[in-house]
Amino acid sequence: MRVNGLIVLLLTGLVASTYGFGIYLFAQLVPDMRASLGFDIAYVGTITAAGQAGFLASALLAAWLTPRVGGGWVIFASGAVCALALLLMPLAQNIVLIGVLLTVLAGTAATVFVPMVDVISRAVPYQYRGMAMGLVSSGTSYGVFINSLLVPLYAPQGEWRTVWWIVAILTVVLAAGVFLVFKRARLFACERDHAGTPRPGRSVLREALQGWVYKVWSMNFLIGFSTFPFQNYLSSYLRTELGFGVDYTAQIWAGIGFVGMFSGLALGALSDRIGLRAAMLLVYACVASAAVILVVAPSGYWPLVAGVVFALAFYPIFGLIPAYVSKMASSAALAVTIFGIANIMQGVGGMLGNYCAGVLASVSGSFVAVYAVIAAVAALLAGLTLCLPNERSGGRDATRDHALNR
């Protein structure tokens, strides 16, 4: 059990590196890097779009690669590539190279997270998977928290490269730890079928085409469609439409980050007690409540309350869905295939949601309609959750069927 706990902590660390450092650190250092390298703000949008494309392509690659070489190898290789890209960032003088490195970093976020269901299902007992995935899903908030400590220390002095060096060294240490611990836990072995060969992707994909899987994919699409715009337009809504100052807006974001450091673990542990579907319903109720607050009472301390309530939901949901998949799927290979496609659906939903929210705000002249739609989508997600089979009975049936197939 001690080794299992170390595996979960290392996975959490890699999520902190690939998401927190690889995706979100650049956003905090843009002003300092622009002042030093002289690139245009329009290029930031190009980099963001390229990063999203890299994430989607890498999610598909991870879903294809994991059943063939094993989740352990994919995660370790992703961590190593992430460390290398982070090491190259402070050395890069060409903005095009920086864009390429950021696209690679966004890709490693997908190739680290998609195989998690493979490793978690093999390393963590069934009854603790919700808590394990909940903690792993909170890794992003830990990375962002480390960023918030490092950037004020070094960026004002023009030492933005030092920030990249520090997070790169941390990631190198994490990748080395993953290699040693995974090797000891025999997680570099690829799951094999009854014939002794890696499970073929085509038969796994056919097995994935069933009712509850379609619901999960639809839910991931709607999660991206609703939660990504919630964050992306929050500051614009607060500052440009509601007239709140920079300091108050920063306090709201600090509250979101702080709560996110603990909400994944807390909701994950709760899901192991009350069930993953019940925990998902609680999460979607939080998203809906936060959006409704911003529609009907966006004044005083209520936006801060909305931010905290949203943070209770945002980070845990990215652990609850893969935990549910790992319990329902009859094999790790099937779980990875389902979750890989789910990540792609989530990314597409996020892109479409951001675009539609921008158009809706422009046409209506207010962000109120955007958050009203988000509340409605959260209610739809709750309805889909109620249609999902119980993971406890489903997981037992899947496990039994898998044992018979072997």
Secondary structure, 3 states (H helix, E strand, C coil): CHHHHHHHHHHHHHHHHHHHHCCHHHHHHHHHHHHHHCCCHHHHHHHHHHHHHHHHHHHHHHHHHHHHHCHHHHHHHHHHHHHHHHHHHHHCCCHHHHHHHHHHHHHHHHHHHCCHHHHHHHHCCHHHHHHHHHHHHCHHHHHHHHHHHHHHHHHHHCCHHHHHHHHHHHHHHHHHHHHHHHHHCCCCCCCECCCCCECCHHHHHHHHCCHHHHHHHHHHHHHHHHHHHHHHCHHHHHHHHCCCCHHHHHHHHHHHHHHHHHHHHHHHHHHHHHCHHHHHHHHHHHHHHHHHHHHHCCCCCHHHHHHHHHHHHHHHHHHHHHHHHHHHCCCHHHHHHHHHHHHHHHHHHHHHHHHHHHHHHHHHCCCHHHHHHHHHHHHHHHHHHHHCCCHHHHHHHHHHHHHHHC
